């Protein structure tokens, strides 16, 4: 059984506590679907409550840390910082789709030293510490052992609104023989790569916080992560074989624009 450090215990305690409210809010979403503006406003309020809750729990323990939220650039500053994406997969949450997560990480001296992706509906904490390994609750995670894109199951997160790039990605992967899935939550997709359920991930517009924390978890699970285009958030991840192949394929396809 994995022994979690004090930092991981703080992160775990924060996301589990906030999840009580998130799960309660999610239970209310279905009744709001008949209202054009109801779900989006409610989801935004739920996001705000989740963020406030995480900040309250985390800063109670580490008061002097900077806070980097969602789509904020991480920058090169070496000061300690909490990284927060309280509801990754917010559109799923707002439509009553049970595929969303809370993402929290700690950066010290320019490095992500610990992080977690918490699936509140299934009560699964995907977490990792630099140099220690990656775990789902207390079970060690490993990336898959598939060695070719032709036998891979790849999570796809194409840029929203760009149908040409979307079509190019799908056709390129289909031509290579890969199967694809689009779930709407890159954080849980990357957690699934760490567990070996997905063999790879190919996405655009991934929020810096999600990319950084998920990247730590994938790497600690033995995987490969490449930011093919840091300016657009395009990235690939997978085991060593498929991750490299996806990066090579992506470099030959038109680089996607940043998603709003």
Residue pairs with C-beta under 8 A, 6 or more apart in sequence:
1 138
2 133
2 135
2 138
2 139
2 140
4 12
4 127
5 114
5 129
5 132
7 106
7 113
7 114
7 129
8 114
8 116
8 127
8 129
10 57
10 58
10 61
10 62
11 58
11 104
11 105
11 106
11 114
11 115
11 116
11 127
12 116
12 118
12 125
12 127
13 57
14 53
14 54
14 57
14 58
14 104
15 54
15 102
15 104
15 116
15 118
15 120
15 125
16 118
16 123
16 125
17 53
17 57
18 50
18 53
18 54
18 57
18 86
18 102
19 102
19 118
19 120
19 123
21 46
21 49
21 50
21 53
22 46
22 50
22 87
22 102
22 120
23 120
23 121
25 42
25 45
25 46
25 49
26 46
26 93
26 96
26 98
26 100
26 120
26 121
28 42
29 39
29 42
29 43
29 93
29 94
29 95
29 96
30 96
32 38
32 39
32 42
33 39
33 95
33 96
39 94
39 95
39 96
40 94
42 94
43 87
43 90
43 93
43 94
46 87
46 93
47 86
47 87
47 90
50 86
50 87
50 102
51 69
51 84
51 86
53 86
54 84
54 86
54 102
54 104
55 67
55 82
55 84
58 65
58 82
58 84
58 104
59 65
59 67
59 82
62 80
62 82
62 106
64 80
65 79
65 80
65 81
65 82
65 106
66 77
66 79
66 80
66 81
66 82
67 81
67 82
67 84
68 74
68 81
68 82
68 83
68 84
68 107
68 208
68 209
69 84
69 85
69 209
70 84
70 85
70 207
70 209
71 207
71 208
71 209
72 208
72 209
73 208
74 81
74 83
74 107
74 208
74 209
74 212
76 110
77 110
78 109
78 110
80 106
80 107
80 108
81 106
81 107
82 104
82 105
82 106
82 107
83 103
83 104
83 105
83 106
83 107
83 112
83 115
83 209
83 212
83 213
84 103
84 104
84 209
85 102
85 103
85 104
85 187
85 207
85 209
85 210
85 213
86 102
86 103
87 93
87 100
87 101
87 102
88 100
88 101
88 102
88 103
88 117
88 185
88 186
88 187
88 188
88 207
88 210
89 97
89 99
89 100
89 101
89 183
89 184
89 185
89 186
89 187
89 188
90 100
91 184
92 98
92 99
92 100
92 183
92 184
92 185
93 100
97 184
98 121
99 183
99 184
99 185
99 188
100 120
100 185
100 188
101 117
101 118
101 119
101 120
101 185
101 187
101 188
101 191
102 117
102 118
102 120
103 115
103 116
103 117
103 118
103 187
103 209
103 210
103 213
103 214
104 115
104 116
104 118
104 213
105 112
105 114
105 115
105 116
105 209
105 212
105 213
105 216
106 112
106 113
106 114
106 115
107 113
107 212
111 130
112 130
112 212
112 213
112 215
112 216
113 129
113 130
114 127
114 128
114 129
114 130
114 216
115 127
115 128
115 212
115 213
115 214
115 216
115 217
116 125
116 126
116 127
116 128
116 213
116 217
117 125
117 126
117 127
117 187
117 188
117 190
117 191
117 213
117 214
117 217
118 124
118 125
118 126
119 125
119 126
119 188
119 191
124 136
124 137
125 135
125 136
125 137
126 134
126 135
126 136
126 141
126 191
126 194
126 195
126 217
127 134
127 135
127 217
128 134
128 135
128 194
128 216
128 217
128 219
128 220
128 221
129 220
130 216
130 220
131 220
132 220
133 140
133 141
133 220
133 221
134 140
134 141
134 194
134 217
134 218
134 220
134 221
135 141
136 191
136 194
136 195
141 194
141 195
141 196
141 217
141 221
142 195
142 196
142 221
142 222
143 193
143 194
143 196
143 199
143 218
143 221
143 222
143 223
143 238
143 239
144 196
144 197
144 198
144 199
144 238
144 239
144 242
145 196
145 239
146 152
146 199
146 239
146 241
146 242
147 241
147 242
148 241
148 242
148 245
149 173
149 176
149 177
149 178
149 200
149 242
149 245
149 246
149 249
150 176
150 177
150 178
151 177
151 199
152 178
152 179
152 199
152 200
152 238
152 242
153 178
153 179
153 180
153 181
153 197
153 198
153 199
153 200
154 173
154 178
154 179
154 180
154 181
154 198
154 199
154 200
154 201
154 202
154 238
154 242
154 246
155 180
155 181
155 182
155 183
155 186
155 189
155 190
155 192
155 193
155 198
155 200
155 201
155 202
155 203
156 169
156 170
156 173
156 180
156 181
156 182
156 201
156 202
156 203
157 182
157 186
157 189
157 201
157 202
157 203
157 204
157 205
157 206
158 165
158 166
158 169
158 170
158 182
158 203
158 204
158 256
159 165
159 166
159 204
159 205
159 232
159 256
159 257
159 258
159 259
160 205
160 259
160 260
161 259
161 260
162 256
162 257
164 254
165 204
165 253
165 254
165 256
165 257
168 253
168 254
169 202
169 253
170 180
172 249
172 252
172 253
173 180
173 202
173 249
174 180
176 249
178 200
181 198
183 189
186 201
186 203
186 206
186 207
186 210
186 214
187 210
187 213
187 214
189 198
189 201
189 203
190 201
190 210
190 214
190 215
190 217
190 218
190 237
191 214
191 217
192 198
193 199
193 200
193 201
193 218
193 221
193 223
193 237
193 238
194 217
194 218
194 220
194 221
194 223
195 221
198 238
199 238
199 239
199 242
200 236
200 237
200 238
200 239
200 242
200 243
200 246
201 235
201 236
201 237
201 238
202 236
202 246
202 250
203 233
203 234
203 235
203 236
204 232
204 233
204 234
204 256
204 258
204 259
205 232
205 233
205 234
205 256
205 258
205 259
206 214
206 233
206 234
206 235
207 233
208 233
211 227
211 233
211 235
214 225
214 237
215 225
215 235
215 237
218 224
218 225
218 237
219 225
222 239
222 240
223 237
223 238
223 239
223 240
223 243
224 237
224 238
224 239
224 240
224 243
224 244
224 247
225 235
225 236
225 237
225 243
226 235
226 236
226 237
226 243
226 247
227 234
227 235
228 234
228 235
228 236
228 247
228 250
228 251
228 255
229 255
229 256
231 258
232 255
232 256
232 257
232 258
233 258
233 259
234 250
234 255
234 256
236 243
236 246
236 247
236 250
237 243
238 245
238 246
